[in-house]
Amino acid sequence: MDSVYYYDFPLCRLGIVADESAISQIFFSHGNDNFPAPLQETPLIQEAAEQLRQYFAGQRREFDLPLAPHGTPFQKKIWQLLMTIPHGETRSYKQIAALAGNEKATRAVGGANNRNPIAIVIPCHRVIGADGSLVGYGGLQGLGLKRQLLDLEKAAGR
């Protein structure tokens, strides 16, 4: 059975959802979420929160968590590709589409990116427009938060 717990981090409030074996969601919380799972801080949720604290403090570049995102096979393929983008770097939607085997599938990549259920750990914030511009981000603060996450990673890489 899934459990959910909420944490306040320096840039945002996140809800973390897990069952006994894997994280299935990390989402930006509006503070009034009615998530249909018991509010319970499990050891796995605590571990995810600790790794996120380390990330926000600039002490973690990669996450080591069991993940079980729910999605279509195509979405899961894109999410796996997102996890290959190194900390502090970005890729365009077109580059991800090419890695997925169809460079013309940029809209589909954008759709999968938008439906990423595990924010930050599956780094959808590292995907940018072909011209290098910041485009589309589902976080509460939108592109401002995307910029802050990218800046945080660049600072941690120095």
Backbone torsions as a table, in degrees:
resi	resn	phi	psi	omega
1	MET	NA	138.5	179.0
2	ASP	-73.0	148.4	171.0
3	SER	-128.3	156.0	177.6
4	VAL	-131.7	147.5	174.0
5	TYR	-149.2	150.8	-173.8
6	TYR	-114.5	143.6	179.9
7	TYR	-138.0	144.7	173.4
8	ASP	-98.2	124.5	177.9
9	PHE	-113.9	169.0	-175.9
10	PRO	-54.1	-35.5	-175.7
11	LEU	-104.8	-14.7	-173.3
12	CYS	-168.5	168.5	172.9
13	ARG	-104.7	130.4	-178.3
14	LEU	-121.5	142.4	168.6
15	GLY	-101.3	135.7	179.6
16	ILE	-118.6	127.7	-178.6
17	VAL	-117.7	132.7	179.0
18	ALA	-151.2	156.2	166.9
19	ASP	-102.9	-158.5	-177.1
20	GLU	-69.4	-21.0	-170.8
21	SER	-120.6	-16.3	-174.8
22	ALA	-158.1	155.9	173.1
23	ILE	-82.0	128.2	177.9
24	SER	-108.3	-21.3	179.3
25	GLN	-152.2	143.0	164.0
26	ILE	-134.9	116.5	-173.1
27	PHE	-130.6	154.5	177.0
28	PHE	-75.4	123.2	-174.7
29	SER	-92.2	138.7	177.0
30	HIS	-88.9	-5.9	-179.2
31	GLY	89.7	-12.7	179.1
32	ASN	-128.3	32.0	-178.6
33	ASP	-67.5	141.4	173.1
34	ASN	-114.4	65.6	-176.4
35	PHE	-72.1	131.2	-174.8
36	PRO	-80.2	57.3	176.4
37	ALA	-149.0	154.5	178.6
38	PRO	-62.3	140.1	174.7
39	LEU	-78.0	104.4	-175.1
40	GLN	-151.7	128.9	178.8
41	GLU	-91.3	97.9	-178.9
42	THR	-87.8	165.2	177.1
43	PRO	-57.0	-39.2	179.7
44	LEU	-68.1	-41.1	176.2
45	ILE	-63.6	-41.2	177.4
46	GLN	-61.3	-40.9	179.2
47	GLU	-64.2	-42.3	177.5
48	ALA	-61.8	-43.8	179.3
49	ALA	-62.4	-40.8	178.8
50	GLU	-64.0	-43.5	178.7
51	GLN	-65.3	-37.0	176.1
52	LEU	-66.6	-38.6	176.0
53	ARG	-59.2	-44.8	178.9
54	GLN	-62.3	-41.0	177.5
55	TYR	-59.7	-50.6	-178.5
56	PHE	-65.8	-25.0	177.2
57	ALA	-85.0	0.1	-179.8
58	GLY	77.9	16.7	-176.6
59	GLN	-103.5	-4.5	-178.2
60	ARG	-133.8	131.7	178.6
61	ARG	-107.0	-26.8	-179.2
62	GLU	-131.4	149.5	178.7
63	PHE	-101.8	145.6	178.6
64	ASP	-125.3	78.7	-176.8
65	LEU	-135.0	144.6	172.5
66	PRO	-74.0	126.8	-176.7
67	LEU	-117.5	143.5	176.0
68	ALA	-142.3	69.0	179.6
69	PRO	-72.0	142.9	178.2
70	HIS	-95.3	128.4	179.3
71	GLY	-178.0	-179.6	177.7
72	THR	-73.7	164.2	175.9
73	PRO	-57.0	-39.7	178.5
74	PHE	-64.1	-45.8	179.2
75	GLN	-59.2	-45.5	179.8
76	LYS	-61.2	-37.0	177.3
77	LYS	-63.1	-45.1	179.6
78	ILE	-64.3	-43.2	-179.8
79	TRP	-62.0	-37.5	176.0
80	GLN	-63.0	-41.9	178.2
81	LEU	-64.2	-38.0	177.7
82	LEU	-59.3	-35.6	-177.8
83	MET	-71.5	-9.3	176.3
84	THR	-89.7	-8.0	178.3
85	ILE	-74.1	119.4	-177.7
86	PRO	-62.7	149.4	175.2
87	HIS	-51.5	131.6	177.4
88	GLY	83.6	-0.3	178.8
89	GLU	-114.9	166.4	177.5
90	THR	-130.6	162.4	173.2
91	ARG	-138.4	153.5	177.7
92	SER	-86.7	162.3	175.4
93	TYR	-58.2	-38.7	179.7
94	LYS	-64.5	-40.6	178.2
95	GLN	-63.8	-41.4	178.7
96	ILE	-66.3	-40.6	178.2
97	ALA	-60.6	-42.1	178.7
98	ALA	-63.5	-41.9	177.1
99	LEU	-62.4	-31.3	179.6
100	ALA	-79.2	-8.6	176.3
101	GLY	104.4	3.2	179.3
102	ASN	-150.9	93.9	-175.5
103	GLU	-62.9	-15.1	177.8
104	LYS	-86.3	-1.9	-175.9
105	ALA	-90.8	32.7	-176.4
106	THR	-62.3	-38.3	178.5
107	ARG	-64.9	-40.6	178.6
108	ALA	-65.5	-38.2	176.0
109	VAL	-63.6	-42.3	177.6
110	GLY	-60.4	-40.8	178.7
111	GLY	-64.7	-42.8	178.2
112	ALA	-65.9	-41.4	178.7
113	ASN	-60.0	-42.8	-180.0
114	ASN	-64.5	-27.2	-177.7
115	ARG	-98.9	11.4	178.1
116	ASN	-56.3	117.7	-177.7
117	PRO	-85.8	-6.6	-175.3
118	ILE	-124.6	78.8	-177.1
119	ALA	-57.5	148.8	176.2
120	ILE	70.0	-53.0	180.0
121	VAL	-65.1	-45.6	166.7
122	ILE	-93.4	103.4	-162.8
123	PRO	-79.3	70.1	177.6
124	CYS	-65.4	-20.4	178.5
125	HIS	-68.1	-13.9	-179.5
126	ARG	-86.5	3.5	-179.8
127	VAL	-101.5	128.3	-174.2
128	ILE	-128.1	174.1	177.0
129	GLY	-70.4	160.7	-178.5
130	ALA	-59.6	-28.2	-179.7
131	ASP	-89.6	6.8	178.9
132	GLY	89.7	0.3	-178.9
133	SER	-81.7	154.6	174.8
134	LEU	-79.4	127.7	178.3
135	VAL	-136.0	147.6	173.3
136	GLY	42.9	114.7	170.7
137	TYR	-149.7	129.3	-173.2
138	GLY	-83.6	0.3	-180.0
139	GLY	-64.8	163.6	-178.4
140	LEU	-56.0	-36.2	-177.6
141	GLN	-99.1	9.1	175.4
142	GLY	56.5	-133.9	-175.5
143	LEU	-64.1	-27.9	176.7
144	GLY	-61.4	-42.9	178.0
145	LEU	-68.4	-39.5	177.9
146	LYS	-58.2	-46.3	178.3
147	ARG	-60.5	-43.2	-179.4
148	GLN	-63.4	-41.2	179.4
149	LEU	-65.2	-43.3	178.7
150	LEU	-65.0	-41.0	178.3
151	ASP	-65.1	-40.5	177.5
152	LEU	-58.8	-44.6	-179.2
153	GLU	-67.6	-39.4	178.3
154	LYS	-64.1	-42.2	179.1
155	ALA	-64.1	-39.3	-179.5
156	ALA	-69.5	-22.4	-178.7
157	GLY	-81.6	-9.5	-178.4
158	ARG	-81.6	NA	NA
